Amino acid sequence: MHGQPQGPTTWQKCEMGAAMGAGVGLTIGFLFGGFSILRGGAGPRGVLPTLSQYMLSSAATFSFFLAIGSVIRNDAQLPPHFEAARLQLTSPMMQSRAEGLTLMKRRWDAERKNEHN
């Protein structure tokens, strides 16, 4: 198949979302955990276990939600018959400027043909 390039699979999207969520979660956990330790003390377990708990719980939460969100979000191209139906059902205000300009030119050409006939 030499046609259109293939996008990532659903599993790859899930992995990418989880990896991004883990990075964001570790960073947020480090910031909030560090602030909490500086403000209230490390507690009975010590600094490193407390900070790692903040970071890991934040990373797990962000990974879970970003993995799901990246799978739900779908940037795939629609098949041609679905794209045609979408263009017919959307109002002209919702279409892009280029599509609107093309539509106006077609209508003007049709009006000119009707005037000459």
C-alpha positions in Angstrom: 0.0 0.0 0.0 1.8 3.1 -1.3 -1.2 5.4 -0.8 -1.7 7.6 2.2 0.8 7.4 5.1 -0.5 5.4 8.1 -0.9 7.2 11.4 -0.2 5.7 14.8 -2.3 2.8 16.0 -4.6 3.1 19.0 -2.1 1.4 21.2 0.7 3.7 20.1 -1.6 6.7 20.9 -2.2 5.2 24.3 1.5 4.7 25.0 2.4 8.2 23.8 -0.3 9.7 26.0 0.9 7.7 29.0 4.5 8.7 28.5 3.6 12.4 28.2 1.4 12.1 31.3 4.1 10.4 33.2 6.6 13.3 32.4 4.1 15.9 33.3 3.0 14.1 36.4 6.6 13.6 37.7 7.3 17.3 37.2 4.1 18.4 38.9 4.7 15.9 41.7 8.2 17.2 42.2 7.0 20.8 42.4 4.1 20.2 44.7 5.8 17.6 46.8 8.9 19.8 47.2 6.7 22.7 48.2 4.7 20.6 50.7 7.9 19.2 52.2 9.4 22.7 52.6 6.2 24.0 54.1 5.2 21.3 56.4 8.2 19.0 56.8 9.0 15.6 55.5 7.0 13.7 58.1 8.1 10.4 59.8 9.1 8.6 56.6 11.7 11.2 55.5 12.2 13.5 52.5 12.9 11.0 49.7 10.1 8.6 50.3 7.6 11.5 50.8 8.7 13.2 47.6 8.7 10.0 45.6 5.2 9.2 46.8 4.0 12.7 45.5 5.8 12.2 42.2 4.6 8.6 41.6 1.0 9.3 42.5 0.9 12.4 40.3 2.6 10.6 37.4 0.1 7.7 37.6 -2.9 10.0 37.6 -1.6 12.1 34.7 -0.6 9.0 32.7 -4.0 7.5 33.1 -6.0 10.5 32.0 -3.6 11.5 29.2 -3.5 8.0 27.8 -7.3 7.9 27.7 -7.5 11.4 26.3 -5.1 10.7 23.5 -7.0 7.6 22.4 -10.4 9.5 22.5 -9.0 12.4 20.5 -9.1 11.3 16.8 -7.2 13.3 14.2 -7.7 10.7 11.5 -8.9 11.6 8.1 -12.5 10.7 7.4 -13.2 8.4 4.4 -14.2 10.4 1.3 -17.9 9.6 1.5 -18.0 10.7 5.2 -16.1 13.9 4.4 -18.6 14.7 1.6 -21.5 14.2 4.0 -19.8 16.4 6.7 -19.3 19.2 4.2 -23.0 19.0 3.1 -24.3 19.0 6.6 -22.2 21.8 8.1 -23.4 25.4 7.7 -21.4 27.7 5.5 -20.4 29.7 8.6 -18.6 26.6 10.0 -16.6 25.9 6.8 -13.2 27.3 6.2 -12.7 30.5 4.3 -11.3 28.6 1.2 -14.4 26.4 1.1 -16.7 29.4 1.5 -14.9 31.2 -1.3 -15.1 28.2 -3.6 -18.8 27.9 -2.8 -19.5 31.6 -3.6 -17.6 31.3 -6.9 -19.7 28.3 -7.9 -23.0 30.2 -7.0 -21.9 33.3 -9.0 -21.0 31.1 -12.0 -24.4 29.4 -11.8 -26.2 32.8 -11.6 -24.3 34.1 -14.6 -25.3 31.0 -16.6 -28.9 31.5 -15.6 -28.8 35.2 -16.6 -27.4 34.4 -20.1 -29.9 31.7 -20.7 
